[in-house]
Amino acid sequence: MGEMSEVGRLILLGAPLGNPADASARFREVLATADVVAAEDTRRLTRLARDLDVTIGGRIVSYFEGNEARRTPELVEVLAAGYVVALVTDAGMPSVSDPGYRLVRAALDAGVPVTAAPGPSAVTTALALSGLPSDRFCFEGFLPRTAGARRSRLRALAAEERTLVLFEAPHRIAGALADLAAEFGADRPAALCRELTKTYEEVVRRPLGELAKWAAEGEPRGEITLVVAGASPTAAARPDDDTLRAAVAEREAAGLSRRDAITEVATEYGLRRREVYSVVHG
């Protein structure tokens, strides 16, 4: 390793999703100059460096799900000694459904600066290509592996109005899409993005029911990112007068003045204050 400084630094590297040409100049520079490069797959990193014509000058160590717990304190010691550690996963940004969060948290707790050389992201790339609303979205990562837990998670997300972005493995995508169609409705728009930036990149934009049938007929291969439209906003039904009176009385019993109780209930149900006042005093 090179000469150490007083304070080390952890640099998260956003790796290409598939096309090496997407690697930034800074990505190449950090890869060549870091004292240690921690990689999710060292063989894949070696191939990428060769494709980029970059010589990795530092020590290469593996850092993946199976050895995160053991290797994290070792890397924190290196950082605390004043060296620069670069963390790179197979594709995209470390810690986003990939190894990295544990090391970031440990480095911060040790007082080590953490920065990033940002790069490609499957999440935002798929979102942009999906043709679905992208002004508000949420990322759910991988769904639970078992059918029961997956259905339960999806049931909790069914009313989410933001566009959803999910990762899924090829051998589970047909089942996941069938469950999505069952919980969200077969007509909910969606887009299945696979092999982004690679030779066989494909984006299939269809309602969930059609996507589920398509996936069941021929299992899609490669890295899959799924984008699903959010639920349509639905106006909440106005509660009846007895419910409004009870809600105001409950707040008064808790110590609020009637005026404040009426204001709070009106806000909760999206009503005008005068309407709730008339019900309570009618």
C-alpha positions in Angstrom: 0.0 0.0 0.0 1.0 3.6 -0.5 2.1 6.1 2.0 -0.6 6.6 4.6 -2.2 9.9 5.6 -3.5 11.0 9.0 -7.1 10.2 8.1 -8.2 7.4 5.7 -11.1 7.6 3.4 -13.8 5.2 2.1 -14.8 5.7 -1.5 -17.9 4.0 -2.9 -17.6 3.3 -6.6 -20.6 3.3 -8.9 -19.8 0.4 -11.2 -21.1 0.0 -14.8 -24.3 -2.1 -15.0 -22.9 -4.0 -18.0 -21.3 -1.7 -20.5 -17.7 -0.9 -19.3 -17.9 2.4 -21.3 -20.2 3.8 -18.7 -17.4 3.9 -16.1 -16.5 7.5 -15.3 -13.1 9.0 -15.4 -13.1 9.3 -11.6 -14.1 5.7 -11.3 -11.0 4.7 -13.3 -8.8 7.1 -11.3 -9.9 5.8 -7.9 -9.6 2.2 -9.1 -6.0 2.9 -10.0 -4.9 4.9 -7.0 -6.8 3.4 -3.9 -4.6 1.6 -1.4 -7.2 -1.2 -1.1 -10.0 -2.1 -3.4 -12.7 -4.2 -1.8 -14.8 -6.0 -4.5 -17.9 -8.1 -4.3 -16.4 -10.4 -7.0 -12.7 -10.0 -7.5 -12.7 -11.9 -10.8 -15.3 -9.6 -12.2 -13.4 -6.6 -11.0 -10.2 -7.9 -12.7 -12.1 -8.3 -16.0 -13.6 -4.8 -15.7 -10.2 -3.3 -15.0 -8.8 -5.1 -18.1 -11.7 -3.8 -20.2 -11.0 -0.3 -18.9 -7.2 -0.6 -19.4 -6.8 0.3 -15.8 -4.0 -1.1 -13.6 -5.2 -1.6 -10.0 -2.2 -0.4 -7.9 -3.6 -1.3 -4.5 -4.4 -4.6 -2.7 -7.5 -6.3 -3.9 -9.7 -8.0 -1.3 -13.1 -9.7 -1.5 -16.1 -8.2 0.2 -19.4 -9.9 -0.3 -22.4 -11.1 1.7 -20.7 -14.1 3.0 -17.7 -12.3 4.5 -19.0 -8.8 5.3 -19.2 -9.4 9.1 -15.6 -10.7 9.3 -14.0 -8.3 6.8 -15.7 -5.0 7.9 -13.6 -4.6 11.1 -10.4 -5.4 9.1 -11.2 -2.7 6.5 -12.0 -0.2 9.3 -8.6 -0.8 10.8 -7.0 0.0 7.4 -9.1 3.1 7.1 -8.3 4.2 10.7 -4.6 3.8 9.8 -5.0 6.5 7.2 -5.3 4.5 3.9 -7.9 4.9 1.1 -10.3 2.0 0.6 -12.4 1.8 -2.5 -15.5 -0.4 -2.4 -17.0 -1.7 -5.7 -19.8 -4.2 -6.3 -20.7 -6.1 -9.4 -22.9 -3.3 -10.8 -24.3 0.0 -9.6 -23.8 1.6 -6.2 -22.5 -0.3 -3.2 -25.0 -0.7 -0.3 -28.1 -0.4 -2.6 -29.3 -4.0 -2.4 -25.5 -4.9 -2.5 -22.8 -5.2 0.1 -21.7 -1.8 1.5 -24.1 -0.5 4.2 -22.3 -2.4 7.0 -18.9 -0.9 6.0 -20.3 2.6 5.5 -21.9 2.5 9.0 -18.7 1.1 10.6 -16.5 3.7 8.9 -18.8 6.6 10.0 -18.9 5.3 13.5 -15.1 5.2 13.5 -14.9 8.8 12.3 -13.7 8.0 8.9 -14.8 10.2 6.0 -17.0 8.4 3.4 -17.5 9.7 -0.1 -18.5 8.3 -3.5 -17.5 8.3 -7.2 -21.2 8.1 -8.4 -22.1 6.1 -11.4 -24.8 4.1 -13.1 -27.8 3.0 -11.1 -30.2 0.2 -12.2 -32.9 1.9 -10.1 -33.0 5.3 -11.8 -32.1 3.9 -15.3 -35.1 1.5 -15.2 -37.3 4.2 -13.8 -36.4 6.6 -16.6 -36.9 3.9 -19.3 -40.2 2.6 -17.9 -42.3 5.4 -19.2 -44.1 5.5 -15.8 -44.3 8.6 -13.6 -40.9 9.3 -12.1 -41.5 12.5 -10.1 -42.1 10.4 -7.0 -41.0 6.9 -6.5 -39.8 4.4 -3.8 -37.3 1.6 -4.0 -38.3 -1.7 -2.4 -35.2 -3.8 -3.3 -35.8 -7.5 -3.4 -39.2 -8.9 -2.3 -39.2 -11.7 0.3 -38.4 -15.1 -1.2 -41.3 -17.1 0.2 -44.7 -16.7 -1.4 -46.6 -16.0 1.8 -44.2 -13.3 3.0 -44.1 -11.8 -0.5 -47.9 -11.6 -0.7 -48.0 -10.0 2.7 -45.4 -7.3 1.7 -47.2 -6.6 -1.6 -50.5 -6.3 0.3 -49.0 -3.6 2.4 -47.7 -1.8 -0.7 -50.9 -2.0 -2.8 -52.2 1.4 -1.9 -48.7 3.1 -2.4 -49.3 6.0 -4.8 -45.6 6.4 -5.8 -44.1 4.4 -8.6 -42.4 1.3 -7.2 -39.0 0.0 -8.3 -38.1 -3.6 -7.4 -35.3 -6.1 -8.0 -36.0 -9.7 -8.7 -34.2 -12.9 -9.6 -35.0 -14.6 -12.9 -36.2 -17.8 -11.3 -38.6 -15.9 -9.0 -39.9 -13.2 -11.4 -42.9 -15.2 -12.7 -44.2 -15.9 -9.2 -43.5 -12.3 -8.1 -45.4 -10.9 -11.1 -48.4 -13.3 -10.5 -48.5 -12.1 -6.9 -48.2 -8.4 -8.0 -51.1 -8.9 -10.4 -53.2 -10.5 -7.6 -52.5 -7.8 -5.0 -52.3 -4.7 -7.2 -54.7 -5.7 -10.0 -53.9 -7.2 -13.4 -54.4 -3.8 -15.1 -51.7 -1.9 -13.1 -49.1 -0.6 -15.6 -45.6 -1.9 -15.2 -42.3 -2.4 -17.0 -39.8 -5.2 -16.8 -36.3 -4.1 -17.5 -33.6 -6.7 -18.0 -29.9 -6.7 -18.9 -29.7 -2.9 -18.8 -26.9 -1.4 -20.9 -25.9 -4.8 -22.2 -26.2 -6.4 -25.6 -29.5 -8.0 -25.0 -31.1 -5.1 -23.1 -34.9 -5.4 -23.1 -37.7 -3.3 -21.6 -41.2 -5.0 -21.7 -44.0 -2.5 -20.9 -47.3 -4.2 -20.2 -50.0 -4.4 -17.4 -49.1 -6.7 -14.6 -51.5 -9.5 -15.7 -49.9 -9.6 -19.2 -46.4 -9.4 -17.8 -47.1 -12.3 -15.4 -48.3 -14.4 -18.4 -45.4 -13.4 -20.5 -42.9 -14.3 -17.8 -44.6 -17.6 -17.1 -44.4 -18.7 -20.7 -40.7 -18.1 -21.0 -38.5 -17.3 -17.9 -36.7 -14.0 -18.6 -32.9 -14.2 -18.0 -30.3 -11.8 -16.7 -30.5 -8.9 -14.2 -34.1 -7.8 -13.7 -35.4 -4.5 -12.5 -39.2 -4.1 -12.2 -41.0 -0.8 -12.3 -44.7 -0.7 -11.2 -47.0 2.3 -11.4 -48.4 3.6 -8.1 -52.0 3.2 -7.0 -54.4 5.8 -8.3 -55.4 8.3 -5.6 -58.8 7.6 -4.2 -60.8 10.1 -2.3 -61.5 8.9 1.3 -65.2 8.5 2.1 -66.6 11.2 4.4 -67.2 9.7 7.9 -70.7 9.8 9.2 -71.8 12.5 11.7 -71.6 10.1 14.7 -68.0 9.2 13.8 -67.0 12.9 13.6 -68.7 13.7 17.0 -66.9 10.7 18.6 -63.5 11.8 17.1 -64.0 15.3 18.6 -65.1 14.0 21.9 -62.1 11.6 22.1 -59.7 14.5 21.6 -61.5 16.6 24.1 -61.2 13.8 26.6 -57.5 13.7 25.9 -57.2 17.4 27.0 -57.7 19.4 23.8 -60.1 22.3 23.7 -63.2 21.8 21.6 -61.9 24.4 19.1 -58.5 22.5 18.7 -60.3 19.1 18.6 -62.5 20.3 15.8 -59.6 21.7 13.8 -57.6 18.4 14.3 -60.5 16.2 13.1 -61.2 18.5 10.1 -57.6 18.2 9.1 -57.5 14.4 9.6 -60.5 13.8 7.3 -59.8 16.6 4.8 -62.9 18.5 5.7 -63.6 22.2 6.3 -63.5 23.2 9.9 -67.0 24.8 9.6 -68.4 21.4 8.5 -67.2 19.6 11.5 -68.3 22.5 13.8 -71.8 22.3 12.4 -72.0 18.5 13.1 -70.7 18.9 16.6 -73.0 21.8 17.5 -76.0 20.8 15.3 
